[in-house]
Amino acid sequence: MPPPATRGTARPRHRFLWFVALWLLGVAGTALLVLPFHLMIAAAMHH
């Protein structure tokens, strides 16, 4: 009985989707971390 063909092809796509999800999570986390500083600088420049 041969192994299922979908198992070999789904693994790289699964890893790629995890990579994209973690990358987007990192970008969103960085943006949320920097946002207060950005707002403080914008407020300081406005006065």
Secondary structure, DSSP 8 states (H G I E B T S, - for coil): ----HHHHHHHHHHHHHHHHHHHHHHHHHHHHHHHHHHHHHHHHHH-
